[in-house]
Amino acid sequence: MKIGMNARFLTQPYTGIGQYTINLLRALSRAEDKNEYFLFTPELVELGLPERFHQIRIPEGDFKSPSMRKAHWEFFLVPREMEKQQVNLAHFLYPANPWRRMPMPVIVTVHDVIPWLLPGYRRRLRSALYHTYVRFALKKAN
């Protein structure tokens, strides 16, 4: 099976999602050897993983805003490359999958449910918008 992963946070290894990504890939490399993994990143990172782990660099678009570069990369460029590589399963390691249906099953990892449990975490506009997006994105996941 060909599994595509939005592995953006490999470029930020000291963040929580960066550590999760690295440790997940290391565990997968030890646990089984029948799947191929396509790791999509905006920059190449030295991983030291077996040959069945293919890192594919997808450069970000030329937008002035870092938020626009990231959103365009996550919601348009990565899904398009997953389709091009004909992956059988898409895994987004944080809620960054597109709202549109993809031609393969989609898995999304959610790291924090506190904002849904405690409304105080959604008071700021940016946080409220993000969590609204996440709800829609999760509805598109399998």
DSSP file with accessible surface (Angstrom, degrees, kcal/mol):
  #  RESIDUE AA STRUCTURE BP1 BP2  ACC     N-H-->O    O-->H-N    N-H-->O    O-->H-N    TCO  KAPPA ALPHA  PHI   PSI    X-CA   Y-CA   Z-CA
    1    1 A M              0   0  118      0, 0.0    35,-2.7     0, 0.0     2,-0.6   0.000 360.0 360.0 360.0 142.0    0.0    0.0    0.0
    2    2 A K  E     -a   36   0A  53     33,-0.2    86,-2.9    84,-0.2    87,-1.3  -0.889 360.0-168.8-100.1 116.6    1.2    3.5   -0.8
    3    3 A I  E     -ab  37  89A  14     33,-3.0    35,-2.9    -2,-0.6     2,-0.4  -0.937   5.1-157.1-111.7 122.2    0.6    5.8    2.2
    4    4 A G  E     -ab  38  90A   0     85,-2.9    87,-3.2    -2,-0.5     2,-0.4  -0.818  11.1-169.6 -98.4 138.6    0.9    9.6    1.7
    5    5 A M  E     -ab  39  91A   3     33,-3.0    35,-2.8    -2,-0.4     2,-1.2  -0.993  29.0-133.2-130.9 133.8    1.6   11.8    4.7
    6    6 A N  E     +ab  40  92A   1     85,-1.8    87,-0.8    -2,-0.4     3,-0.3  -0.749  35.9 172.0 -76.2 101.4    1.7   15.5    5.2
    7    7 A A    >   +     0   0    0     33,-1.8     3,-2.3    -2,-1.2     4,-0.3  -0.064  24.7 134.6-107.4  32.2    5.0   15.5    7.1
    8    8 A R  G >   +     0   0   19      1,-0.3     3,-2.0     2,-0.2    -1,-0.2   0.840  63.9  63.5 -49.7 -40.3    5.4   19.3    7.2
    9    9 A F  G >  S+     0   0   26      1,-0.3     3,-1.5    -3,-0.3    -1,-0.3   0.537  77.1  84.5 -76.0   0.9    6.5   19.3   10.8
   10   10 A L  G <  S+     0   0    3     -3,-2.3    -1,-0.3     1,-0.3    -2,-0.2   0.797  87.7  58.5 -63.2 -24.8    9.6   17.2   10.1
   11   11 A T  G <  S+     0   0   46     -3,-2.0    -1,-0.3    -4,-0.3    -2,-0.2   0.517 107.8  46.5 -80.3  -5.7   11.0   20.7    9.3
   12   12 A Q    X   +     0   0   77     -3,-1.5     3,-1.8    -4,-0.1     6,-0.3  -0.583  70.0 166.0-131.1  67.6   10.2   21.8   12.9
   13   13 A P  T 3   +     0   0   41      0, 0.0    -1,-0.1     0, 0.0     9,-0.1   0.640  68.4  60.5 -66.9 -13.6   11.5   18.8   14.9
   14   14 A Y  T 3  S+     0   0  218      4,-0.1     2,-0.2     5,-0.1     3,-0.0   0.432  86.8  90.8 -96.6   3.2   11.4   20.5   18.3
   15   15 A T  S <> S-     0   0   49     -3,-1.8     4,-2.6    -6,-0.3     5,-0.2  -0.509  89.9-109.8 -87.8 166.0    7.6   21.1   18.2
   16   16 A G  H  > S+     0   0   63      1,-0.2     4,-2.4     2,-0.2     5,-0.1   0.935 120.8  44.1 -61.3 -45.9    5.1   18.7   19.6
   17   17 A I  H  > S+     0   0   40      2,-0.2     4,-2.7     1,-0.2    -1,-0.2   0.871 111.2  55.9 -70.3 -32.2    3.8   17.6   16.2
   18   18 A G  H  > S+     0   0    0     -6,-0.3     4,-2.4     2,-0.2    -2,-0.2   0.941 110.1  44.6 -61.3 -45.6    7.4   17.5   14.9
   19   19 A Q  H  X S+     0   0   83     -4,-2.6     4,-2.6     2,-0.2     5,-0.2   0.911 112.4  52.1 -64.7 -41.6    8.3   15.0   17.7
   20   20 A Y  H  X S+     0   0   74     -4,-2.4     4,-2.6    -5,-0.2     5,-0.2   0.934 110.8  48.6 -58.3 -46.3    5.1   13.0   17.0
   21   21 A T  H  X S+     0   0    1     -4,-2.7     4,-2.5     2,-0.2     5,-0.2   0.941 112.6  46.4 -61.8 -49.2    5.9   12.8   13.3
   22   22 A I  H  X S+     0   0   27     -4,-2.4     4,-2.4     1,-0.2    -1,-0.2   0.938 115.5  45.6 -60.3 -47.3    9.5   11.7   13.9
   23   23 A N  H  X S+     0   0   80     -4,-2.6     4,-2.4     2,-0.2    -1,-0.2   0.880 111.4  52.4 -68.8 -35.7    8.5    9.1   16.4
   24   24 A L  H  X S+     0   0   40     -4,-2.6     4,-2.7    -5,-0.2    -1,-0.2   0.946 111.4  46.8 -62.7 -46.3    5.6    7.8   14.3
   25   25 A L  H  X S+     0   0    2     -4,-2.5     4,-2.2     1,-0.2    -2,-0.2   0.907 112.0  50.0 -64.8 -40.7    7.9    7.3   11.3
   26   26 A R  H  X S+     0   0  124     -4,-2.4     4,-1.2    -5,-0.2    -1,-0.2   0.924 112.2  48.0 -62.8 -43.4   10.6    5.6   13.4
   27   27 A A  H  X S+     0   0   41     -4,-2.4     4,-2.1     1,-0.2     3,-0.4   0.920 111.4  50.1 -64.2 -42.5    8.0    3.2   14.9
   28   28 A L  H  X S+     0   0   35     -4,-2.7     4,-1.5     1,-0.2    -1,-0.2   0.881 106.2  56.3 -63.5 -35.0    6.5    2.4   11.4
   29   29 A S  H  < S+     0   0   31     -4,-2.2    -1,-0.2     1,-0.2    -2,-0.2   0.810 115.7  37.3 -68.6 -25.9   10.0    1.7   10.1
   30   30 A R  H  < S+     0   0  187     -4,-1.2    -1,-0.2    -3,-0.4    -2,-0.2   0.737 112.5  58.3 -92.3 -25.6   10.5   -0.9   12.8
   31   31 A A  H  < S-     0   0   78     -4,-2.1     2,-0.3     1,-0.2    -2,-0.2   0.829 115.7  -8.9 -81.2 -34.4    7.0   -2.3   12.9
   32   32 A E     <  -     0   0   43     -4,-1.5    -1,-0.2    -5,-0.2     0, 0.0  -0.972  41.9-155.6-157.7 167.2    6.4   -3.5    9.4
   33   33 A D  S    S+     0   0  131     -2,-0.3    -4,-0.1    -3,-0.1    -1,-0.0   0.176  71.2  87.3-138.8  21.5    7.9   -3.5    5.9
   34   34 A K  S    S+     0   0  166      2,-0.0     2,-0.3    18,-0.0    -1,-0.0   0.651  75.7  73.6 -99.5 -13.1    5.1   -4.0    3.4
   35   35 A N        -     0   0   29    -33,-0.0     2,-0.4   -32,-0.0   -33,-0.2  -0.700  67.2-140.2-101.4 153.3    3.9   -0.4    2.9
   36   36 A E  E     -a    2   0A  80    -35,-2.7   -33,-3.0    -2,-0.3     2,-0.5  -0.901  17.8-151.5-105.8 140.9    5.6    2.5    1.1
   37   37 A Y  E     -ac   3  53A   6     15,-2.9    17,-3.6    -2,-0.4     2,-0.6  -0.949   7.9-161.7-118.9 131.5    5.4    5.9    2.6
   38   38 A F  E     -ac   4  54A  13    -35,-2.9   -33,-3.0    -2,-0.5     2,-0.7  -0.954  12.1-162.9-112.6 110.9    5.4    9.2    0.7
   39   39 A L  E     -ac   5  55A   0     15,-3.2    17,-3.1    -2,-0.6     2,-0.5  -0.866   4.0-155.8-103.5 111.5    6.4   12.0    3.1
   40   40 A F  E     +ac   6  56A   0    -35,-2.8   -33,-1.8    -2,-0.7    17,-0.2  -0.775  23.1 162.5 -94.5 122.7    5.5   15.5    1.7
   41   41 A T  E     - c   0  57A   0     15,-2.2    17,-2.7    -2,-0.5   -33,-0.1  -0.963  45.2-132.5-136.3 152.7    7.6   18.4    3.1
   42   42 A P  S    S+     0   0    7      0, 0.0     2,-0.3     0, 0.0    18,-0.2   0.742  99.7  24.7 -76.9 -21.0    8.3   22.0    2.0
   43   43 A E  S    S-     0   0  108    -35,-0.1     2,-0.2    16,-0.1    13,-0.1  -0.986  92.9-104.6-137.6 148.7   12.0   21.4    2.6
   44   44 A L        -     0   0  112     -2,-0.3     2,-0.4    -3,-0.1    13,-0.0  -0.489  35.7-167.4 -75.9 143.5   14.1   18.2    2.6
   45   45 A V        -     0   0   43     -2,-0.2     2,-0.5    -4,-0.0   -34,-0.1  -0.984  27.8-112.5-131.8 139.9   15.1   16.8    5.9
   46   46 A E        +     0   0  173     -2,-0.4    -2,-0.0     1,-0.2     0, 0.0  -0.616  44.2 164.0 -73.3 122.5   17.7   14.1    6.7
   47   47 A L        -     0   0   48     -2,-0.5    -1,-0.2     2,-0.1     0, 0.0   0.722  33.2-145.5-113.8 -34.2   15.7   11.2    8.1
   48   48 A G        +     0   0   68      1,-0.2    -2,-0.1     2,-0.0     0, 0.0   0.870  48.9 144.8  66.6  34.0   17.8    8.0    8.0
   49   49 A L        -     0   0   37      1,-0.2    -1,-0.2     4,-0.1    -2,-0.1  -0.644  56.3 -82.1-100.9 162.3   14.7    5.9    7.3
   50   50 A P    >   -     0   0   54      0, 0.0     3,-2.0     0, 0.0    -1,-0.2  -0.097  48.3 -98.5 -58.2 164.4   14.5    2.7    5.1
   51   51 A E  T 3  S+     0   0  182      1,-0.3    -2,-0.0     3,-0.0   -15,-0.0   0.680 117.0  71.9 -61.8 -20.1   14.2    3.1    1.3
   52   52 A R  T 3  S+     0   0   37    -16,-0.1   -15,-2.9   -23,-0.1     2,-0.7   0.532  82.2  82.8 -77.8  -1.0   10.5    2.5    1.4
   53   53 A F  E <   -c   37   0A  18     -3,-2.0     2,-0.6   -17,-0.2   -15,-0.2  -0.914  67.1-169.4-101.9 112.2   10.1    6.0    2.9
   54   54 A H  E     -c   38   0A  61    -17,-3.6   -15,-3.2    -2,-0.7     2,-0.5  -0.919   8.9-154.8-109.1 115.2   10.2    8.6    0.1
   55   55 A Q  E     -c   39   0A  48     -2,-0.6     2,-0.5   -17,-0.2   -15,-0.2  -0.774  11.4-167.8 -89.3 128.7   10.5   12.2    1.0
   56   56 A I  E     -c   40   0A  32    -17,-3.1   -15,-2.2    -2,-0.5     2,-0.5  -0.974  12.5-142.1-121.5 120.0    9.0   14.5   -1.6
   57   57 A R  E     -c   41   0A 109     -2,-0.5   -17,-0.1   -17,-0.2   -13,-0.1  -0.680  15.8-175.2 -83.1 127.8    9.7   18.2   -1.5
   58   58 A I        -     0   0   15    -17,-2.7    20,-0.1    -2,-0.5    19,-0.0  -0.950  22.7-137.9-119.8 104.2    6.8   20.4   -2.5
   59   59 A P        -     0   0   68      0, 0.0   -16,-0.1     0, 0.0     2,-0.1  -0.318  22.7-111.0 -61.9 145.5    8.0   24.1   -2.5
   60   60 A E        -     0   0   63    -18,-0.2    10,-0.1     1,-0.1     9,-0.1  -0.376  37.0 -99.8 -70.7 157.2    5.6   26.6   -1.0
   61   61 A G        -     0   0   20      8,-0.4     2,-1.4     7,-0.1    -1,-0.1  -0.206  38.2 -97.6 -72.2 168.2    3.9   29.1   -3.2
   62   62 A D        +     0   0  168      7,-0.0     2,-0.4     2,-0.0    -1,-0.1  -0.611  67.4 142.1 -93.1  75.9    5.1   32.7   -3.6
   63   63 A F        -     0   0   71     -2,-1.4     6,-0.1     2,-0.1    -3,-0.0  -0.909  51.6-137.7-112.9 145.9    2.8   34.5   -1.2
   64   64 A K  S    S+     0   0  208     -2,-0.4    -1,-0.1     4,-0.1     3,-0.0   0.884  87.5  74.3 -67.1 -38.1    3.8   37.4    1.0
   65   65 A S  S  > S-     0   0   48      1,-0.2     4,-2.4    -3,-0.1     5,-0.2  -0.632  71.7-149.5 -82.7 126.7    1.9   36.0    4.0
   66   66 A P  H  > S+     0   0   85      0, 0.0     4,-2.4     0, 0.0     5,-0.2   0.882 101.0  55.0 -59.3 -35.4    3.4   33.0    5.8
   67   67 A S  H  > S+     0   0   73      1,-0.2     4,-2.7     2,-0.2     5,-0.2   0.903 108.2  47.7 -65.5 -39.4   -0.1   31.9    6.7
   68   68 A M  H  > S+     0   0   98      2,-0.2     4,-2.7     1,-0.2     5,-0.3   0.904 110.7  51.6 -67.6 -40.5   -1.2   32.0    3.0
   69   69 A R  H  X S+     0   0   71     -4,-2.4     4,-2.1     2,-0.2    -8,-0.4   0.939 114.1  44.2 -59.5 -45.9    2.0   30.0    2.0
   70   70 A K  H  X S+     0   0   66     -4,-2.4     4,-2.8     2,-0.2     5,-0.2   0.939 114.7  47.4 -65.9 -47.0    1.2   27.4    4.6
   71   71 A A  H  X S+     0   0   29     -4,-2.7     4,-2.9     1,-0.2     5,-0.4   0.932 113.1  48.3 -62.9 -44.7   -2.5   27.2    3.8
   72   72 A H  H  X>S+     0   0   51     -4,-2.7     5,-1.9    -5,-0.2     4,-1.8   0.926 113.6  48.3 -60.8 -43.4   -1.9   27.0    0.0
   73   73 A W  I  <>S+     0   0    0     -4,-2.1     5,-2.6    -5,-0.3    -2,-0.2   0.942 117.8  40.1 -62.0 -48.3    0.7   24.2    0.6
   74   74 A E  I  <5S+     0   0    8     -4,-2.8    -2,-0.2     1,-0.2    -1,-0.2   0.914 123.2  35.2 -69.6 -45.4   -1.5   22.2    2.9
   75   75 A F  I  <5S+     0   0   47     -4,-2.9    -1,-0.2    -5,-0.2    -3,-0.2   0.689 134.5  13.2 -90.3 -19.2   -4.9   22.5    1.2
   76   76 A F  I  X5S+     0   0  125     -4,-1.8     4,-1.9    -5,-0.4    -3,-0.2   0.729 123.4  44.4-121.5 -52.6   -3.9   22.5   -2.5
   77   77 A L  I  ><S+     0   0   15     -5,-1.9     4,-2.3     2,-0.2     5,-0.2   0.929 114.5  45.7 -69.7 -46.2   -0.3   21.5   -3.2
   78   78 A V  H  ><S+     0   0    0     -5,-2.6     4,-2.6    -6,-0.2     5,-0.2   0.958 113.9  47.7 -64.4 -49.6   -0.1   18.4   -0.9
   79   79 A P  H  > S+     0   0    0      0, 0.0     4,-2.2     0, 0.0    -1,-0.2   0.919 112.1  51.3 -58.2 -39.5   -3.4   16.9   -1.9
   80   80 A R  H  X S+     0   0  155     -4,-1.9     4,-2.4     1,-0.2    -2,-0.2   0.925 111.5  46.9 -62.4 -41.9   -2.6   17.4   -5.6
   81   81 A E  H  X S+     0   0   30     -4,-2.3     4,-2.6     2,-0.2    -1,-0.2   0.873 108.4  55.6 -69.4 -34.8    0.8   15.7   -5.1
   82   82 A M  H  <>S+     0   0    0     -4,-2.6     5,-2.0     2,-0.2     4,-0.4   0.925 110.4  45.8 -61.4 -41.6   -0.9   12.8   -3.2
   83   83 A E  H ><5S+     0   0   68     -4,-2.2     3,-1.1    -5,-0.2    -2,-0.2   0.920 111.4  52.1 -66.9 -41.2   -3.2   12.3   -6.2
   84   84 A K  H 3<5S+     0   0  149     -4,-2.4    -2,-0.2     1,-0.3    -1,-0.2   0.901 111.0  47.0 -60.8 -40.5   -0.2   12.5   -8.6
   85   85 A Q  T 3<5S-     0   0   48     -4,-2.6    -1,-0.3    -5,-0.1    -2,-0.2   0.507 108.2-131.2 -79.7  -5.4    1.7    9.9   -6.6
   86   86 A Q  T < 5 -     0   0  145     -3,-1.1    -3,-0.2    -4,-0.4   -84,-0.2   0.904  34.1-173.4  55.2  49.4   -1.5    7.7   -6.6
   87   87 A V      < -     0   0    7     -5,-2.0   -84,-0.2     1,-0.1    -1,-0.1  -0.408  23.2-146.3 -70.6 150.4   -1.3    7.1   -2.8
   88   88 A N  S    S+     0   0   84    -86,-2.9     2,-0.3     1,-0.3   -85,-0.2   0.642  83.6  24.7 -88.9 -19.9   -3.9    4.6   -1.5
   89   89 A L  E     -b    3   0A  34    -87,-1.3   -85,-2.9    15,-0.2     2,-0.5  -0.982  68.5-149.8-148.7 132.9   -4.3    6.3    1.9
   90   90 A A  E     -bd   4 106A   0     15,-2.7    17,-3.0    -2,-0.3     2,-0.5  -0.923  11.6-169.3-107.5 128.3   -3.7    9.9    2.9
   91   91 A H  E     -bd   5 107A  22    -87,-3.2   -85,-1.8    -2,-0.5     2,-0.6  -0.967   5.6-165.8-120.4 116.6   -2.7   10.7    6.5
   92   92 A F  E     -bd   6 108A   0     15,-3.1    17,-2.3    -2,-0.5     5,-0.1  -0.902  11.8-152.6 -99.6 117.7   -2.7   14.2    7.7
   93   93 A L  S    S+     0   0    1    -87,-0.8    -1,-0.1    -2,-0.6    15,-0.1   0.416  82.5  15.3 -78.7   4.3   -0.7   14.3   10.9
   94   94 A Y  S    S-     0   0    9     16,-0.1     2,-1.6    17,-0.0    16,-0.2  -0.925 112.3 -69.6-161.5 162.3   -2.7   17.3   12.1
   95   95 A P  S    S+     0   0   11      0, 0.0    42,-0.1     0, 0.0    -2,-0.1  -0.382  88.1 116.3 -66.5  88.9   -6.0   18.8   10.8
   96   96 A A        +     0   0    0     -2,-1.6    -3,-0.1    41,-0.1    38,-0.0   0.051  34.0 126.9-140.9  24.3   -4.8   20.1    7.5
   97   97 A N        -     0   0    2     -5,-0.1   -22,-0.1     1,-0.1    43,-0.1  -0.538  65.2 -99.6 -82.7 154.8   -6.7   18.1    5.0
   98   98 A P        -     0   0    8      0, 0.0    -1,-0.1     0, 0.0     4,-0.1  -0.335  20.3-125.3 -71.7 158.3   -8.7   19.8    2.3
   99   99 A W  S    S+     0   0  121      2,-0.1     2,-0.1   -24,-0.1     3,-0.1   0.765  89.0  85.5 -72.2 -25.7  -12.5   20.3    2.6
  100  100 A R  S    S-     0   0  110      1,-0.1     2,-0.2     0, 0.0    40,-0.0  -0.407  93.6 -99.6 -74.4 153.5  -13.0   18.6   -0.7
  101  101 A R        -     0   0  142     -2,-0.1    -1,-0.1     2,-0.0    -2,-0.1  -0.500  36.3-143.8 -69.2 140.1  -13.3   14.9   -0.9
  102  102 A M        -     0   0   22      2,-0.3     4,-0.1    38,-0.3   -12,-0.0  -0.720  20.6-116.1-102.3 159.2  -10.1   13.2   -2.0
  103  103 A P  S    S+     0   0   99      0, 0.0    -1,-0.1     0, 0.0    -2,-0.0   0.486  98.0  51.1 -76.7   0.2  -10.1   10.1   -4.2
  104  104 A M  S    S-     0   0   17      1,-0.0    -2,-0.3   -14,-0.0   -15,-0.2  -0.883 102.7 -81.9-128.7 160.4   -8.5    8.0   -1.4
  105  105 A P        -     0   0   63      0, 0.0   -15,-2.7     0, 0.0     2,-0.4  -0.344  46.1-145.6 -60.1 147.1   -9.4    7.4    2.3
  106  106 A V  E     -d   90   0A   4    -17,-0.2    36,-2.8    34,-0.1     2,-0.4  -0.970  12.9-167.2-123.2 130.3   -8.2   10.2    4.5
  107  107 A I  E     -d   91   0A  75    -17,-3.0   -15,-3.1    -2,-0.4     2,-0.4  -0.945   6.6-168.3-112.3 136.9   -7.0    9.9    8.1
  108  108 A V  E     -d   92   0A  24     -2,-0.4     2,-0.5   -17,-0.2   -15,-0.2  -0.994  12.3-144.4-127.0 129.6   -6.5   13.0   10.3
  109  109 A T        -     0   0   26    -17,-2.3     2,-0.5    -2,-0.4    -2,-0.0  -0.808  10.3-159.7 -91.6 130.4   -4.7   13.0   13.7
  110  110 A V        -     0   0   51     -2,-0.5     3,-0.1   -16,-0.2   -16,-0.1  -0.956   9.7-177.9-110.1 123.4   -6.2   15.3   16.3
  111  111 A H        +     0   0   82     -2,-0.5     2,-0.4     1,-0.2    -1,-0.1   0.660  67.5  32.9 -94.2 -20.1   -3.7   16.2   19.0
  112  112 A D        +     0   0   83      1,-0.1    -1,-0.2     2,-0.0     4,-0.1  -0.940  43.6 171.1-147.3 118.1   -5.8   18.4   21.2
  113  113 A V    >>  +     0   0   79     -2,-0.4     3,-1.3     1,-0.1     4,-1.3   0.401  57.2 103.0-104.1   2.0   -9.6   18.3   22.0
  114  114 A I  H >> S+     0   0   67      1,-0.3     4,-3.0     2,-0.2     3,-0.6   0.892  74.2  59.9 -54.2 -43.1   -9.5   20.9   24.8
  115  115 A P  H 34 S+     0   0    6      0, 0.0    -1,-0.3     0, 0.0     6,-0.1   0.810 106.9  47.3 -60.0 -26.3  -10.9   23.7   22.6
  116  116 A W  H <4 S+     0   0   73     -3,-1.3    -2,-0.2     1,-0.1    -3,-0.1   0.770 117.4  42.2 -81.6 -25.9  -14.0   21.6   22.0
  117  117 A L  H << S+     0   0  126     -4,-1.3    -3,-0.1    -3,-0.6    -1,-0.1   0.793 118.2  43.0 -88.4 -31.2  -14.4   20.8   25.6
  118  118 A L    ><  -     0   0   90     -4,-3.0     3,-2.1    -5,-0.2    -1,-0.2  -0.909  65.7-161.3-122.3 102.8  -13.6   24.2   27.1
  119  119 A P  G >  S+     0   0   81      0, 0.0     3,-2.5     0, 0.0    -1,-0.1   0.749  83.5  76.7 -57.0 -24.3  -15.2   27.2   25.2
  120  120 A G  G >  S+     0   0   37      1,-0.3     3,-0.9     2,-0.2     4,-0.2   0.768  86.3  62.7 -58.3 -23.7  -12.7   29.6   26.8
  121  121 A Y  G <  S+     0   0  129     -3,-2.1    -1,-0.3     1,-0.2     3,-0.1   0.520 101.2  52.4 -79.0  -5.4  -10.1   28.4   24.3
  122  122 A R  G <  S+     0   0   69     -3,-2.5    -1,-0.2    -4,-0.2    -2,-0.2   0.182  76.7 101.6-113.7  16.8  -12.2   29.6   21.4
  123  123 A R    <   +     0   0  210     -3,-0.9     2,-0.2    -4,-0.1    -2,-0.1   0.867  64.0  77.4 -73.7 -36.0  -12.8   33.2   22.5
  124  124 A R  S  > S-     0   0  206     -4,-0.2     4,-2.7     1,-0.1     5,-0.2  -0.507  85.1-125.4 -77.4 145.9  -10.2   34.8   20.2
  125  125 A L  H  > S+     0   0  131      1,-0.2     4,-2.9     2,-0.2     5,-0.2   0.913 108.1  50.4 -58.2 -47.5  -11.2   35.2   16.6
  126  126 A R  H  > S+     0   0  196      1,-0.2     4,-2.3     2,-0.2    -1,-0.2   0.920 113.5  45.8 -60.6 -42.8   -8.1   33.4   15.1
  127  127 A S  H  > S+     0   0   33      2,-0.2     4,-2.5     1,-0.2     5,-0.2   0.919 112.6  50.4 -66.2 -42.5   -8.7   30.4   17.4
  128  128 A A  H  X S+     0   0   29     -4,-2.7     4,-1.9     1,-0.2    -2,-0.2   0.925 111.9  47.8 -62.8 -42.7  -12.4   30.3   16.7
  129  129 A L  H  X S+     0   0  107     -4,-2.9     4,-2.5    -5,-0.2    -2,-0.2   0.924 111.5  50.6 -63.4 -43.9  -11.8   30.4   13.0
  130  130 A Y  H  X S+     0   0  105     -4,-2.3     4,-2.6    -5,-0.2    -2,-0.2   0.941 111.8  46.4 -60.6 -46.3   -9.2   27.6   13.2
  131  131 A H  H  X S+     0   0   19     -4,-2.5     4,-1.9     1,-0.2    -1,-0.2   0.830 109.9  54.0 -71.6 -27.0  -11.4   25.3   15.2
  132  132 A T  H  X S+     0   0   55     -4,-1.9     4,-1.8    -5,-0.2    -1,-0.2   0.935 110.1  48.1 -65.9 -45.8  -14.3   26.0   12.8
  133  133 A Y  H  X S+     0   0   32     -4,-2.5     4,-2.8     1,-0.2    -2,-0.2   0.937 108.7  53.9 -57.6 -46.5  -12.0   24.9   10.0
  134  134 A V  H  X S+     0   0    1     -4,-2.6     4,-2.9     1,-0.2     5,-0.2   0.911 104.9  54.0 -58.7 -42.3  -11.0   21.8   11.9
  135  135 A R  H  X S+     0   0  108     -4,-1.9     4,-1.4     1,-0.2    -1,-0.2   0.931 111.9  44.6 -58.5 -44.2  -14.6   20.7   12.4
  136  136 A F  H  X S+     0   0   95     -4,-1.8     4,-0.8     2,-0.2    -2,-0.2   0.916 112.8  51.6 -66.0 -41.8  -15.2   21.0    8.6
  137  137 A A  H >< S+     0   0    0     -4,-2.8     3,-1.0     1,-0.2     4,-0.5   0.916 107.4  52.4 -62.9 -40.5  -11.9   19.2    7.8
  138  138 A L  H >< S+     0   0   55     -4,-2.9     3,-1.0     1,-0.3    -1,-0.2   0.846 101.4  60.4 -67.4 -29.5  -12.7   16.3   10.2
  139  139 A K  H 3< S+     0   0  144     -4,-1.4    -1,-0.3     1,-0.2    -2,-0.2   0.777 104.3  51.4 -65.9 -24.7  -16.1   15.8    8.5
  140  140 A K  T << S+     0   0   73     -3,-1.0   -38,-0.3    -4,-0.8    -1,-0.2   0.523  95.0  92.2 -88.2  -8.8  -14.2   15.1    5.2
  141  141 A A    <         0   0   23     -3,-1.0   -34,-0.2    -4,-0.5   -40,-0.0  -0.531 360.0 360.0 -84.5 155.7  -11.9   12.5    6.9
  142  142 A N              0   0  139    -36,-2.8   -35,-0.2    -2,-0.2    -1,-0.1   0.627 360.0 360.0 -88.5 360.0  -12.7    8.9    6.9
